[in-house]
Amino acid sequence: MKELGTCAPYSLPTILENGVLKLLSLLQSPKKGISSVLDAALVQPDISGVYLFSGKGRTINSSALSHNSKLAHEPWTTSYNLFMQS
């Protein structure tokens, strides 16, 4: 995304970078982006089943469906079977 800033001031990439993407918080500075990575790397071992976000130790619980082991197993089985057929 770094190349976006080198475009003409009224080009679509520049408008997206300076407007829409910043408004939606889809672009972050490297410093802000790395904080989320560090959160995930340094999380306590007993923290499980949550999503980490914002790089400030904030979490959101995962949905009940994400804890359904049968539902989680199905894609793995399907992938394995497809792989074995090829």
VMD Tcl script that builds the backbone (N, CA, C; Angstrom):
set m [mol new atoms 258]
animate dup $m
set s [atomselect $m all]
$s set {name element resname resid chain x y z} {
  {N N MET 1 A 0.813 -1.187 0.000}
  {CA C MET 1 A 0.000 0.000 0.000}
  {C C MET 1 A 0.862 1.258 0.000}
  {N N LYS 2 A 2.149 1.125 0.227}
  {CA C LYS 2 A 3.017 2.287 0.274}
  {C C LYS 2 A 2.988 3.057 -1.036}
  {N N GLU 3 A 2.820 2.335 -2.165}
  {CA C GLU 3 A 2.829 3.002 -3.461}
  {C C GLU 3 A 1.645 3.937 -3.631}
  {N N LEU 4 A 0.588 3.734 -2.878}
  {CA C LEU 4 A -0.600 4.562 -3.055}
  {C C LEU 4 A -0.308 6.040 -2.844}
  {N N GLY 5 A 0.535 6.365 -1.888}
  {CA C GLY 5 A 0.823 7.760 -1.576}
  {C C GLY 5 A 1.592 8.494 -2.658}
  {N N THR 6 A 2.182 7.786 -3.597}
  {CA C THR 6 A 2.968 8.434 -4.644}
  {C C THR 6 A 2.124 8.801 -5.858}
  {N N CYS 7 A 0.830 8.531 -5.815}
  {CA C CYS 7 A -0.052 8.823 -6.941}
  {C C CYS 7 A -0.445 10.295 -6.943}
  {N N ALA 8 A -1.043 10.719 -8.041}
  {CA C ALA 8 A -1.542 12.089 -8.162}
  {C C ALA 8 A -2.552 12.356 -7.051}
  {N N PRO 9 A -2.687 13.622 -6.607}
  {CA C PRO 9 A -3.536 13.929 -5.454}
  {C C PRO 9 A -5.012 13.567 -5.626}
  {N N TYR 10 A -5.499 13.501 -6.855}
  {CA C TYR 10 A -6.912 13.184 -7.060}
  {C C TYR 10 A -7.118 11.835 -7.733}
  {N N SER 11 A -6.108 10.984 -7.695}
  {CA C SER 11 A -6.253 9.656 -8.283}
  {C C SER 11 A -7.040 8.769 -7.320}
  {N N LEU 12 A -7.638 7.736 -7.842}
  {CA C LEU 12 A -8.436 6.825 -7.023}
  {C C LEU 12 A -7.635 6.219 -5.870}
  {N N PRO 13 A -6.402 5.736 -6.100}
  {CA C PRO 13 A -5.644 5.187 -4.964}
  {C C PRO 13 A -5.407 6.210 -3.855}
  {N N THR 14 A -5.130 7.454 -4.220}
  {CA C THR 14 A -4.885 8.482 -3.207}
  {C C THR 14 A -6.163 8.809 -2.453}
  {N N ILE 15 A -7.267 8.899 -3.162}
  {CA C ILE 15 A -8.551 9.163 -2.511}
  {C C ILE 15 A -8.885 8.024 -1.556}
  {N N LEU 16 A -8.663 6.795 -1.993}
  {CA C LEU 16 A -8.920 5.648 -1.122}
  {C C LEU 16 A -8.039 5.692 0.118}
  {N N GLU 17 A -6.754 5.942 -0.094}
  {CA C GLU 17 A -5.816 5.952 1.035}
  {C C GLU 17 A -6.159 7.050 2.026}
  {N N ASN 18 A -6.410 8.244 1.545}
  {CA C ASN 18 A -6.618 9.386 2.430}
  {C C ASN 18 A -8.038 9.495 2.952}
  {N N GLY 19 A -8.964 8.797 2.359}
  {CA C GLY 19 A -10.352 8.925 2.777}
  {C C GLY 19 A -10.927 7.640 3.307}
  {N N VAL 20 A -11.385 6.838 2.399}
  {CA C VAL 20 A -12.141 5.642 2.752}
  {C C VAL 20 A -11.347 4.689 3.632}
  {N N LEU 21 A -10.139 4.338 3.228}
  {CA C LEU 21 A -9.366 3.348 3.980}
  {C C LEU 21 A -8.998 3.846 5.374}
  {N N LYS 22 A -8.660 5.128 5.500}
  {CA C LYS 22 A -8.353 5.667 6.832}
  {C C LYS 22 A -9.609 5.730 7.685}
  {N N LEU 23 A -10.728 6.117 7.074}
  {CA C LEU 23 A -11.988 6.195 7.799}
  {C C LEU 23 A -12.374 4.828 8.357}
  {N N LEU 24 A -12.163 3.800 7.580}
  {CA C LEU 24 A -12.498 2.444 8.009}
  {C C LEU 24 A -11.388 1.797 8.834}
  {N N SER 25 A -10.322 2.517 9.079}
  {CA C SER 25 A -9.162 2.020 9.837}
  {C C SER 25 A -8.534 0.800 9.182}
  {N N LEU 26 A -8.532 0.773 7.849}
  {CA C LEU 26 A -7.908 -0.333 7.134}
  {C C LEU 26 A -6.435 -0.078 6.870}
  {N N LEU 27 A -5.989 1.147 7.035}
  {CA C LEU 27 A -4.569 1.466 6.908}
  {C C LEU 27 A -4.052 1.845 8.283}
  {N N GLN 28 A -2.917 1.299 8.645}
  {CA C GLN 28 A -2.308 1.607 9.932}
  {C C GLN 28 A -0.848 1.933 9.723}
  {N N SER 29 A -0.323 2.697 10.642}
  {CA C SER 29 A 1.112 2.947 10.613}
  {C C SER 29 A 1.814 1.644 10.994}
  {N N PRO 30 A 3.076 1.484 10.599}
  {CA C PRO 30 A 3.812 0.278 11.004}
  {C C PRO 30 A 3.839 0.103 12.523}
  {N N LYS 31 A 3.969 1.206 13.252}
  {CA C LYS 31 A 4.021 1.125 14.713}
  {C C LYS 31 A 2.707 0.577 15.272}
  {N N LYS 32 A 1.590 1.051 14.739}
  {CA C LYS 32 A 0.298 0.575 15.214}
  {C C LYS 32 A 0.056 -0.868 14.771}
  {N N GLY 33 A 0.468 -1.196 13.555}
  {CA C GLY 33 A 0.273 -2.545 13.042}
  {C C GLY 33 A 1.053 -3.591 13.822}
  {N N ILE 34 A 2.268 -3.273 14.208}
  {CA C ILE 34 A 3.096 -4.251 14.922}
  {C C ILE 34 A 2.577 -4.506 16.329}
  {N N SER 35 A 1.854 -3.553 16.894}
  {CA C SER 35 A 1.358 -3.753 18.255}
  {C C SER 35 A 0.385 -4.928 18.324}
  {N N SER 36 A -0.408 -5.144 17.278}
  {CA C SER 36 A -1.310 -6.304 17.253}
  {C C SER 36 A -0.523 -7.603 17.150}
  {N N VAL 37 A 0.541 -7.588 16.367}
  {CA C VAL 37 A 1.388 -8.773 16.228}
  {C C VAL 37 A 2.041 -9.095 17.569}
  {N N LEU 38 A 2.535 -8.077 18.244}
  {CA C LEU 38 A 3.157 -8.289 19.555}
  {C C LEU 38 A 2.144 -8.800 20.569}
  {N N ASP 39 A 0.923 -8.271 20.526}
  {CA C ASP 39 A -0.131 -8.774 21.410}
  {C C ASP 39 A -0.300 -10.279 21.243}
  {N N ALA 40 A -0.394 -10.726 19.999}
  {CA C ALA 40 A -0.601 -12.151 19.732}
  {C C ALA 40 A 0.608 -12.979 20.159}
  {N N ALA 41 A 1.799 -12.456 19.939}
  {CA C ALA 41 A 3.015 -13.198 20.277}
  {C C ALA 41 A 3.230 -13.295 21.781}
  {N N LEU 42 A 2.794 -12.295 22.511}
  {CA C LEU 42 A 3.076 -12.237 23.944}
  {C C LEU 42 A 1.875 -12.569 24.825}
  {N N VAL 43 A 0.784 -13.020 24.211}
  {CA C VAL 43 A -0.421 -13.321 24.988}
  {C C VAL 43 A -0.142 -14.455 25.978}
  {N N GLN 44 A -0.789 -14.390 27.117}
  {CA C GLN 44 A -0.626 -15.419 28.139}
  {C C GLN 44 A -1.107 -16.766 27.598}
  {N N PRO 45 A -0.437 -17.861 27.946}
  {CA C PRO 45 A -0.804 -19.183 27.420}
  {C C PRO 45 A -2.238 -19.601 27.749}
  {N N ASP 46 A -2.801 -19.088 28.842}
  {CA C ASP 46 A -4.158 -19.492 29.221}
  {C C ASP 46 A -5.243 -18.727 28.457}
  {N N ILE 47 A -4.860 -17.749 27.640}
  {CA C ILE 47 A -5.822 -17.007 26.824}
  {C C ILE 47 A -6.097 -17.818 25.566}
  {N N SER 48 A -7.346 -18.214 25.394}
  {CA C SER 48 A -7.716 -19.032 24.240}
  {C C SER 48 A -9.172 -18.757 23.886}
  {N N GLY 49 A -9.502 -18.925 22.611}
  {CA C GLY 49 A -10.886 -18.762 22.189}
  {C C GLY 49 A -11.331 -17.325 22.055}
  {N N VAL 50 A -10.386 -16.407 21.931}
  {CA C VAL 50 A -10.730 -14.993 21.764}
  {C C VAL 50 A -9.950 -14.413 20.595}
  {N N TYR 51 A -10.449 -13.313 20.075}
  {CA C TYR 51 A -9.746 -12.577 19.034}
  {C C TYR 51 A -9.063 -11.388 19.686}
  {N N LEU 52 A -7.788 -11.205 19.389}
  {CA C LEU 52 A -7.039 -10.055 19.885}
  {C C LEU 52 A -7.148 -8.944 18.855}
  {N N PHE 53 A -7.307 -7.710 19.306}
  {CA C PHE 53 A -7.335 -6.617 18.352}
  {C C PHE 53 A -6.873 -5.327 18.996}
  {N N SER 54 A -6.492 -4.416 18.197}
  {CA C SER 54 A -6.089 -3.045 18.528}
  {C C SER 54 A -4.707 -2.931 19.149}
  {N N GLY 55 A -4.044 -4.024 19.431}
  {CA C GLY 55 A -2.706 -3.956 19.983}
  {C C GLY 55 A -2.643 -3.430 21.396}
  {N N LYS 56 A -3.759 -3.458 22.100}
  {CA C LYS 56 A -3.783 -2.947 23.470}
  {C C LYS 56 A -4.296 -3.998 24.447}
  {N N GLY 57 A -4.190 -5.250 24.051}
  {CA C GLY 57 A -4.640 -6.322 24.920}
  {C C GLY 57 A -6.144 -6.525 24.924}
  {N N ARG 58 A -6.858 -5.841 24.056}
  {CA C ARG 58 A -8.311 -5.984 24.003}
  {C C ARG 58 A -8.670 -7.281 23.287}
  {N N THR 59 A -9.740 -7.899 23.731}
  {CA C THR 59 A -10.173 -9.160 23.130}
  {C C THR 59 A -11.674 -9.134 22.870}
  {N N ILE 60 A -12.095 -9.994 21.954}
  {CA C ILE 60 A -13.506 -10.254 21.696}
  {C C ILE 60 A -13.658 -11.765 21.727}
  {N N ASN 61 A -14.680 -12.238 22.402}
  {CA C ASN 61 A -14.919 -13.682 22.442}
  {C C ASN 61 A -15.310 -14.186 21.066}
  {N N SER 62 A -14.870 -15.380 20.748}
  {CA C SER 62 A -15.267 -15.988 19.480}
  {C C SER 62 A -16.697 -16.512 19.612}
  {N N SER 63 A -17.330 -16.744 18.487}
  {CA C SER 63 A -18.727 -17.183 18.487}
  {C C SER 63 A -18.848 -18.620 18.992}
  {N N ALA 64 A -20.057 -18.995 19.350}
  {CA C ALA 64 A -20.313 -20.365 19.800}
  {C C ALA 64 A -19.993 -21.363 18.692}
  {N N LEU 65 A -20.271 -20.994 17.443}
  {CA C LEU 65 A -19.974 -21.890 16.322}
  {C C LEU 65 A -18.489 -22.202 16.215}
  {N N SER 66 A -17.644 -21.271 16.605}
  {CA C SER 66 A -16.200 -21.505 16.496}
  {C C SER 66 A -15.712 -22.572 17.470}
  {N N HIS 67 A -16.526 -22.918 18.446}
  {CA C HIS 67 A -16.160 -23.954 19.419}
  {C C HIS 67 A -16.764 -25.314 19.071}
  {N N ASN 68 A -17.477 -25.399 17.961}
  {CA C ASN 68 A -18.101 -26.646 17.531}
  {C C ASN 68 A -17.038 -27.522 16.869}
  {N N SER 69 A -16.572 -28.544 17.579}
  {CA C SER 69 A -15.467 -29.364 17.073}
  {C C SER 69 A -15.861 -30.169 15.835}
  {N N LYS 70 A -17.117 -30.599 15.743}
  {CA C LYS 70 A -17.559 -31.340 14.551}
  {C C LYS 70 A -17.516 -30.431 13.328}
  {N N LEU 71 A -18.009 -29.230 13.482}
  {CA C LEU 71 A -18.001 -28.268 12.385}
  {C C LEU 71 A -16.570 -27.914 11.982}
  {N N ALA 72 A -15.684 -27.802 12.947}
  {CA C ALA 72 A -14.281 -27.483 12.655}
  {C C ALA 72 A -13.575 -28.645 11.964}
  {N N HIS 73 A -13.976 -29.854 12.270}
  {CA C HIS 73 A -13.324 -31.044 11.708}
  {C C HIS 73 A -13.691 -31.268 10.239}
  {N N GLU 74 A -14.889 -30.861 9.844}
  {CA C GLU 74 A -15.364 -31.119 8.477}
  {C C GLU 74 A -14.453 -30.548 7.388}
  {N N PRO 75 A -14.025 -29.286 7.451}
  {CA C PRO 75 A -13.145 -28.780 6.383}
  {C C PRO 75 A -11.814 -29.527 6.308}
  {N N TRP 76 A -11.287 -29.926 7.468}
  {CA C TRP 76 A -10.031 -30.671 7.467}
  {C C TRP 76 A -10.205 -32.023 6.786}
  {N N THR 77 A -11.285 -32.700 7.106}
  {CA C THR 77 A -11.554 -34.006 6.501}
  {C C THR 77 A -11.756 -33.869 4.996}
  {N N THR 78 A -12.543 -32.882 4.600}
  {CA C THR 78 A -12.786 -32.653 3.176}
  {C C THR 78 A -11.486 -32.340 2.448}
  {N N SER 79 A -10.667 -31.465 3.009}
  {CA C SER 79 A -9.382 -31.114 2.391}
  {C C SER 79 A -8.477 -32.333 2.277}
  {N N TYR 80 A -8.419 -33.113 3.332}
  {CA C TYR 80 A -7.583 -34.313 3.330}
  {C C TYR 80 A -8.041 -35.281 2.241}
  {N N ASN 81 A -9.344 -35.502 2.171}
  {CA C ASN 81 A -9.875 -36.429 1.165}
  {C C ASN 81 A -9.596 -35.934 -0.249}
  {N N LEU 82 A -9.751 -34.648 -0.491}
  {CA C LEU 82 A -9.451 -34.086 -1.810}
  {C C LEU 82 A -7.971 -34.239 -2.144}
  {N N PHE 83 A -7.127 -34.006 -1.160}
  {CA C PHE 83 A -5.684 -34.142 -1.361}
  {C C PHE 83 A -5.314 -35.585 -1.691}
  {N N MET 84 A -5.916 -36.519 -0.985}
  {CA C MET 84 A -5.594 -37.931 -1.194}
  {C C MET 84 A -6.086 -38.434 -2.549}
  {N N GLN 85 A -7.117 -37.810 -3.097}
  {CA C GLN 85 A -7.636 -38.209 -4.404}
  {C C GLN 85 A -6.750 -37.716 -5.539}
  {N N SER 86 A -6.008 -36.660 -5.301}
  {CA C SER 86 A -5.199 -36.087 -6.391}
  {C C SER 86 A -3.871 -36.782 -6.547}
}
mol reanalyze $m
mol bondsrecalc $m
mol representation Tube
mol addrep $m
